[in-house]
Amino acid sequence: MSISSKKITIPVSIGYGMTDIMGGGAFTVIGAWLLFFYTTFVGLSPVEAASIVAIARIVDAIVSLFMGSFTDHFYKNYFGKKFGRRRFFLLIGAPLMLVYSLLWLNGMSYGFYLSVYLAFEIIAAMVLIPWETLPSEMTKDFNSRTKLSTCRMFLSASGTFLATFIPGLLIGYFGEHNANAYLINGVIFAVLFMVCVFISWKVTWERELTPDMLAQLETKTPNTTFSQKVCAFARLFKEYGSTLKIRAFRKHLAIYLLSFTGKDVYNTVFVFFCVYCLNVSSSLAGSLLSMSIVGLPVTLIAGIGIIKFGPSRLYVFAYSLMLLCLGGFFAVYQIPALNTVATLVILAGLYQVGRCVLEFTPWNVFPFIPDIDEMVSRQRREGLFAAVMTFSRKTTVAIATFIVGLLLQNGGFVKGSQVQPPEAIHMIAMLMFIGTAGLLLLALWQAVTFNLNKKTHKIFVEEVERLKAGGAKNAVTTDTRRIVEDLTGYDYDTLWTEKGAVQQTGTSRMTSA
């Protein structure tokens, strides 16, 4: 059966999205519990615990940077020909998910935790980067891609819920001071992640090789000298830099990094905030985080919303609601009479509605970015964009996590202590409110002028197809010219020239991101 005749059904979309149970679940557990586990049970200082995440993610970010380009060209390899240039990595990554359970062993050394976490980050990148390109590989249709992304984010929300609900249950069962709850949680999720990645490998497919790709397979590759390899390496970095010349991608990347880093700061300090600022149990903190279950119906509604209203309005809704809830948590912190379970549950639930829309929207937008790039580069570079997003995301979360650990330690946080000094409590609150809210406000500023949506994408793709069919550039309509220039950041007259000419001559207008 040819790729064009394959249909994006709901079962296929669910199978594709299963991998984001790992993507959403693993890093939710890590973000919410890892620093708390390392400082409370293992006996690491906040800086030591945060440095594990920071070092591993910086190294992983560098590895991730090469994964996208590597998978773009993996079809030339024997395994790429046999199993697919993207899907091969899902097949070998599935059993490696079991490494996740080793993160939660107690009583090991700093070097052990660093090594295991580094290994898991690299394995996750090896799976997620090629997997993220699959919607662009499987279909060009906006609604079909939205179906894939909606199922993906529904399952990501399911993973996020399980990643907060199950630890809370286990901590409640084993007790607040029993490290076995964390290990059992790690084993359960490691097995679950392995199964999910395998299912995604089984049900997905890739687009047929283009004539250019087939011609490259027929061409014998000459031996290259060391200097030629260095030049090729430099060209790769130039290609990465070229992605930032696409205006829609710059804005998309800024929104993604600012909002997700704000969410990370919230997740990292929330358990600390509940335990030390609000004086509630860590199991209750887990229950509050498990209000992420509201993300299941919200994801389905957001899937309709992104088609009807577009990404920009969803961003504004999500960030506004999250900022409102942060204000509510601040009021609870300042006014003890408001510190009731009911108040906390309502605030946590509403925050999770915003958080779910925040996570849903960027990954529904991403499959359409390579379409914008095709007008500029005349290439399909899904892997390159996925690598840049992953590299940027992991770099920023590494920096943010380390800064949180550093500020906690400088604020006087005492590792392993059930009671913290007032300075440490104040620092936790500052991180919770100023850190999270500041990043969300910056993301909101970018989101209000983001103009990629179903209508503009349709007009844009139709123009690309018209030019592919030999249409005259001077026949473009005024409205289409405006949309193309807004999304690409280039003057229309410089586009659709010889392959790569736009990038080489640097004719991007480079309007502000």
Buried (B, 14 or more C-beta within 10 A) or exposed (E): EEEEEEEBEEEBBBBBBBBBBBBBBBBBBBBBBBBBBBBBBBBBBBBBBBBBBBBBBBBBBEBBBBBBBBBBEBBEEEBBBEBBBBBBBBBBBBEBBBBBBBBBBBEEEBEEBBBBBBBBBBBBBBBBBBBBBBBBBBBBEBEBBBBBBBBBBBBBBBBBBBBBBBBBBBBBEBEEEBBBBBBBBBBBBBBBBBEBBBBBBEBBBBBEBEEEBEEBEEEEEEEEEEEEEEEEEEEBEEBBEBBBBBBBBBBBBBBBBBBBBBBBBBBBBBBBBBBBBBEBBBBBBBBBBBBBBBBBEBBBBBBEBBBEBBBBBBBBBBBEBBBEBBEBBBEBBEEEEBBEEEBBBBBBBBBBBBBBBBBBBBBBBBBBBBBBBBBBBBBBBBBBBBBBBBBBBBBBBBBBBBBBBBBBBEBBBBBEEEEBBEEBBBBBBEBBBEBBBEBBEBBBEBBEEBBBBBEBBEBBBEBBEBBEEEEEBEEBEEEBBBBBBBBBBBBBEBBBBEEBBBBEEEBBEEEEB
